[in-house]
Amino acid sequence: MSESTVRIGLVLPDVMGTYGDGGNALVLRQRLRMRGQDAEVVSINLTDPVPESLDLYTLGGAEDSAQRLATRHLQRHPGLQRAVERGAPVLAICAAIQVLGNWYQTSAGERVDGVGLLDVTTTPQQTRAIGEVVTTPLVEGLRLPLTGFENHRGGTTLGPAARALGRVTRGVGNGVGDGVEGVVQGSVVGTYMHGPVLARNPELADLLLTRALGVDSLPPLDLPEVEQLRRERLA
């Protein structure tokens, strides 16, 4: 593997970190370090422009007011958009899907233009989706069920340029009754799964890492505690 340091962007943890999704960046860093690859997490706050030169990016969940702040910041500092243009992997969790979409509607009924990296739209639903969710992945490179905890009221509709991350076998998913969860478009992967999702789904973590490194595969890691966590959650 390359001796250069892999830089993982943790985007706006000061406003998009409601559910501990910053842990996804730590999982990515640790899985690289355990394979002998230098890696660091670069925190990008509201006081910082978004650099376009990082190797991959993660964004977490947030409430309405924080979503608005994040949306404005990403529109004002389009480093993430330029990174996606060159193919840098991005993991968007929960509200981050909405922020990166075409538009989303707040709980007060206000429509907010999103960043436009994902061909999705989101509107509030009558019933909040809360609980464990399991899906069968629909993305090449993923074989194992995806597991996480959903907690959202948004219903996200996929446009023609977007496709689902997985088909729901337990839980609600995207919340519009189409039986799917998450979104994949270009180098962006979005999901409503918390957990953090990468701690519960190491296969997804390694898929993002292979894309960031430009390799076909990574050396396996023997982590019995991770497998135990997955068995418990899937049960």
N, C-alpha and C positions, 0 to 999 in steps of 0.2 A: 504494500500500500504506500501511498505518497507520504513523504516526510513532512509535507507542509501542513500547517494548522487549518483544520476545518472550522469555519466561523458560522455559528448558528445564531440567527437573529431572533431575539425574543421581542416581538413588536408590541409596544405600548402596554407593558404589564401594569403600569400605574392606572390604566383605565379599563384594560381588557384582561383582567386577571381575577374575576369574581369567583371562579370555581376551582382555583388552583391549577389551571391549565398550563401555567408556566412550567410545571413539572415535565411536560413533553420535551422541552428544550434540554432539561437535565438528563432525561432518558437517552436522547440522541447523543449528547456529549459522552455519557458514561458508556454506551455501547461502542462508541468509537474508541475511547480510551482503553477499554478492556481488550480491544484488538490491536493495541499498540499504536493507534493513530492519535496524534495531538488534536485537540478540539477545545474550543472555547465558546461560551455563550455571550453574545453581545446584546445588552439590554438597550432598547430604543424607546425613550420616554417622550412625553409630549413636548419636552424642551429640545428634542433632537430631530433633525431631518432624518428621513429613512435612507440609509445607504443602499445603493444598488449593487454593491460589490460582494455581498455576503454569499455563502454557499447554499444556505437554505434558511427558511423563515418559518416561525410559528406564531399564531395569534390565538387568543383565548376568548372566553365569553365575557359578557357585560350586560348591564341594564340599559334602559333607553337613553338616559342622559349621557352615559359614558359612550354608548354607541355613536351618538351625535358627535362627540368630541373626537373620537377615533376616525370617523368618516371624514370630517373636515381636515384633520391632520394628514391623512393619507392622500386626500385630494390636493392639498397644498404642497405636500412633499412626495412626489410620485416615484420615489426610488423603488418601492415594491413593484409598481407596475413595470418599470424598466427591467427589474430583475426577472420578472415573469416572461417578459419578451425574449430574454436570452435563455429561458428554460430553467431557471432556478426553482427547485421544489418549494412549495408553500403548503403548510398545514393550517387550515382554518377551522376553529372550533366554535360551534353554536352561533352566537351573535356575530362572529367574524364572517360566517357564511353570508349573513344579511348585509354586513358592511361592504363586502366585496362584490355583492350582487348588483343588479341594475337599479333596484329600488326596494325599500322596505317601508312598511307602515308601522308607526309607533302605536302603543296601547291607547294613546289619546286620539288616534285617527289621522295623524299627520304623515304625509308621504315624504320620504327623504330619498334623494338620489344617492345611490351607492357609488362605489369605485368603478364598477363595470368590468371586473376581472372574471366574474361568473355570470352566466346567462340564467339568473334566477330572480324571482320576486317573492317577497314575504309579506304576509298579512296576519294580524292576530286572529287566533282561533278561540272558540267559546270555551273549550276545555284545555287545560294545561296538561302537557305530556310529562309525567314524572314516573321514573322507575327504571328498572333494568331493561336494556334493549340488546337483542342479538340479531345479527344479520348474516346472510350468506354473501360473501364478497362477489362483486361483478367485475372486478378489475384484474387484468392479467398480472400475475406475480403474487397474488394472494390466494391461498388455498383454504386456510383455516377460518372458522367463524369469527366474526368481529363482535366484541362484547364491550359494553359501556353503560353509563348511567345518563339518561336523558332528563332534562329539566328545562322545558321551554314551552312557550305559548304560541310561538310563530309557526305558521304553516308555509313551507317553502315549495314553490312550484318551479320545476325545471323547464327551461326553454330548450329549443332544438339544438343549441350548441353544447349543452351540458348533458351529462349522463350520471346515473346513480352510482354511489359507492357500493351499496349492498341491497339485498332484498330482505325485508324484515321477516324473521321467524318468531320473534317475541318483542313486544313493545309497540311503539307508535311510529317512530321514524320521522320523516319530514313533515308529517302532520296534515297532509291534504288527502289522505285516503288512497294513495296510489301504491301503497305497500312497499315503498323503497325508503332508503335512508342515505343521507349524505349526497355529495356531488363531486364529480371529477370533471375538470376541464383544463386541457393543456397540462401545465405543471402544478396546478392547484388541486389539492385534495381537501374537501370539507366534510365535516361530520358533526352531528349533534351529540356525539358520545363524549362524556367526561370520564374521569377515572384516576389520573389522566389516561387518555385513550392509548397512548403509546406504551405505558407501563403494563396495560392489560393486553396489548396486541403487539408483541415484539416483531411479528412478521411485517406489520405495517411500518414500524419504525425502520426496519432494515430495508424495506422497499424505498422509502424516502432517502435513506443513506446511499443506497446504490445509485440512485438517480443523481444525487449531489456529487458523488465521486466519479460518476461516469463509468461504473463497472457493472458486470453482469451478476455478480454474487459477492457475498462476504463470508469469511470464515465463521462457522457456527459457534455459538456460545452455549456452554452447559450451565444453565441457571435453574436448578430445581425449584427454587422458591417462586420464580415467575410462572412455571408450569402449574405449581400448586395454586397460585392465585387464579390462574385461568380456570382450572377445574372447579374451584369454589364458586367463582362468579358464574360460570356456565351452568352449574348445578342449581 
